[in-house]
C-alpha cells in the first residue's frame, strides 16, 4: 500500500471521511466449511444533508473483527458510492450461492434506513410500510432482503447485522455525546416519499412480516434498535462510530466464544443507555440463538 493511500485510510477512520473503494480480503484454508462475509458502510450519501460519519468505520471494524478474531476466510468490504443496489444485492446473492452446509455467512450494514409505502398488491406490513436499508442509489426493501435470504441452503449459518433499525422504522440518527460538542443531535431518518399513502395502507389486512421472530428462520438477525427508536451515529473514544456497532464489537472482544443469546444479554447491559436510548434486537429460532456466534 502506498504511503499516501495509507495516510488517507488512517485519517478516514479517525475522522469519518469517506473511502470509496470496494475490496475483498481473503485468507487460505484447506477444505472444509468456510466463513465468509460482506460488510457495507455508507457515510457519503447523495447530497450533503444526509451524510453520516461513523458508518465506514463500522464496516472496517466489523471486517477486522471477523478476519482477525473470528477466523473468517474472506470479507467483501463495500463502501459509499460502491454500495449501489446492483453491487450489494449481487454480493449478497454470491455470498449465499457459493455456500454449502456447514458454512458460516455474515452480512453487516451500517447506514441510513427508511420506511416506504408498500406496493398495494404486496400487502404484508401491519403499518402499511415496507422497511428498507438505504443504499447509495436506492432503498433495498425488506421483501427483497427476504427473497435473497430465502435461498440460504440447508445447514448454512447466516447472520444479518444492521446498525440501523430493520423493523417498523428503519433509521439511523446522530446524537451529541457528552465528550464531543462538535456533534449535533440531528435526526438522520430518510422519510418515505408518500407518508399519507403509507398511513392509508395501514388499515388493510396483514399477511406476514419480514423481520418477525419465526421458528423457521434460517438466519439470525441483529439490529441496533426497536421499531420505534433511532440508532445513533456517535463519537466514542474520539472516533466516529455507530453506538450499536461499538458496543456489539466491545462485547465480542471481551468474549472470544459466546452464544447469540449470551451476546445479546451482555449487549443489553450496555444499551440502551442515557446517551444512546436504543434497544438492540435479536431475532431467530431458539436453536440458532443458542448456538455459538459465527461458528
N, C-alpha and C positions, 0 to 999 in steps of 0.2 A: 504494500500500500504506500503511495506517495506521501510525502510529508504534509503537503497542503490538504490532501484528502483526509489524512488522519486528524489534522488540526480542525478541519471543518466538522468532522463527526463528533469530536470531543466537545467543541463549542455547542453543537446542536443538542447534544444530550444534556449539557449543563443548563442551557438557557432556552431550550424548547424550540429552536429554529428548525425548519423543515429539512428533511432529507428526501430526495426524490428518487432513490434507487430501489429496485426490486432485486433481492439477492436470495440465493439458496446456499445454505451451509450444510455439508454432509460429512459424515464420518464413515469409517469402514467397519463392517460387521460380517462375519462368515455365517450366512444362512440363518434359519430360524425366524421367529417373529420379528417384525420391525416396529420402530417407534418413529412416527413422522408427524409433522405439524405445519400449519400455516398460521402466521401471525400478521395481523393487519393493524396499522395505526395511521390515523389521519389527523394532522393538525391543520393543514392548509386546504380549506375548502374554497370553492369558487367565490370570489369576492373577499372582503376582509371582515365583514361584520360577524361571520360565523366561525372564524378561526379559533382553534384551541391551542394549548401549549404543551400538555403532557402526554398526548396520545402516541407520538412517535417514540418517546422514551418508554412508554408502557410496552410497545411492541418489541423494542430492543431488550427490555428487561425480561419479558416472558421468553424470548428467544434464548437469552443467556441462561435462564433457569432450566429450560428444557434440555439444552445441549450440554451444559456444564454439570448440572446436578441431578438430572433425571434420565440420563443415558439415551437421549434421542439420537437417531441416526441422521435425520435431516430436518431442517426447518426452512420453509419458504417465508421470507420477510417481504411484505408488500406495504409500501409507504406512500402517503399523499397522493399525487396525481396518478401513480401506478395502480392505485386501488379503485380502478374503474369496475363497473358491473361485470363486463366480459372477463376481465382478468381474475377478479376474486372468485366468481362462480366457476370459471374453468379450473382454477386451482383447488377449489373445494371438491369438485367432481373428480378431478385427478387424484386427490388425496384418497377418496373413497374407492374409486375404480381400481386402483393399484393394490388395494389391501386384500388380505386373506385372514382367515380365522387365526386368532392369537395376536394380531397386530394391534398396536395402540396408536390412536389418532387424536390430535388436538387441533382445534381451531380457536384462535383468540381474536377478538375485535375490540379496539379502543377508538371511540369517536362519537359523533352525534347519533342520535336516534330520533324517531318521529312516529306519529300515527298518521294513517291515511284512510280516507273513506273506502270501505270495501266495495269491490265490484258487486253490483246488485244481484248477479246470478251466482255469486260465490260467498253466500252469507254464512259465516261461521264464528263471528265475534259478537259477544253479548252487547258491546257498546257501539256497534256499527263501524268499527275501525279496525284496520289491519295495523299491526306493529311492524316497524321496519328499522333496519340499520341503515344509516346514511353513508353511502359510498361516495366517491369523488364526483361521479357523474349521474347519480340517481339513487333511488331507495330500493333496497332489497327487502321485499315483503316477507312476513313470517310464513305465508303459504309457500313461497318459493324456497325458503330455507327448509321447510318441512319436506317438500318434494325432493330436494337434494339429499336430505338425511334419510329418506325412505329407502335409498339404495345401499345403505350400510350392510355389508354381508354379515351373515350369522357368525357369531364368535369374535367379531371385531369390536374393540372397546373405543368409544368415541366420546370426547369431552368437548363441549362447546362453551367457551368463556366469553362473556360480553361485559365490558366495562362501560355500560350504558344499561338502560332497562330494556328487557325484551318482552314485557307483558303489560298491556294496558296503555302505558305511556312510555315509549322508548325514548329516552332523553339523556342528556349529559349537560351539566352546567358547571359554572366556575364559582367557587366560594372563597372569600377572603380568609386567609389564615392569620392567626394572631401574631405570627412571626414575620409576615411579609406584607406590608401595607401596600405594595405595588399591585397586588391582586385585588381586583374589584369584584364584588359579588354581582355577576351578570348572568341571568339565565341563558343557557345555550340550547334551548329546545327549539327544534325546527318544526313549526306548526304545519298541519296539513293545509292544502290549498283551499279546501272547502269544508270547514268545521260544521257548517249548518247541515250539509248533506250527511256527514257522519252522525250527527245527533238524530236526524230523521230516521236513519237506518237502524238506530238502537232499538226501536220498537218491534223490529222484525224478529222472527224466531231464530234461535241459536241451533246450529248443527254440532259444532265441536270447536275446541280451542286448539291452538298450536303448541303453546308452551305451558300447558297444564300438566301437573304431575300425573303420569299414567303408568300403569303396571307393565305395559308392553313397550315402553320407550327403549329403543336400542342405545340411546345416548344418555349422558349426564349433562345437564345444563346448569351453569353457574352464572348468575348475573349480579350486577352491582347494587341493585335496589329493588324495592317493591314497585308495583304498578303505579302507585300514586305518589311516588317520590322522585327525586332527582339523584343522579350520580354526579360527583363533583370532580372538576379539574382543580387540582390543588398544587401547593408548593410545599413539599416536605423535605426537610434537610437541605434546602437550597436548590432542589431540583423539581421542575415541573413534572407532575405525575398524576395519574388518576388515583383518588383516595382508595378506591376498591383494589386496584392493581397493587398499590404499595403495600397495603395490609395483607392481601392474599399472598403475595410473594414473601412477606415477612414471616407469615405462618409456615410456609413451605421451607424457608431457610432454617427455621427453628425445629423442623420435624422432617427428617430425611425419609421416614416411612410413616404414612398416615392414611387412614381411610377417608373417603369423601365426607362421611358423617362427622368424624372427629375434626377434620379440617374445618368444616362448617361451624362446629361448636367453638373452636378456638377463634375463628374469624369473627364470630358474633360477640366475642369478648372485646373486640376492637371497634366494631361497627354495629349499630350506629353509635356516634359519639356527639358531644356538644358541638364540635366543629363540623362534623360531617354527618348530618341526620339522615343517613341512608341505611337501609336494611338489606344486606345481600340475601340472595335466594339460591337454594339448592333444589333441583328437580330431577327426578328419575325414579327408576324402580328401586325397591328396598335392597335388592341383591346388588345392584350397581353402586348404590350409595354406600353400602357396607364393604365394598371392595377397596383395595389399596389404590390410591391415586396414581394414575399414569403407569400402572403395572398390568 
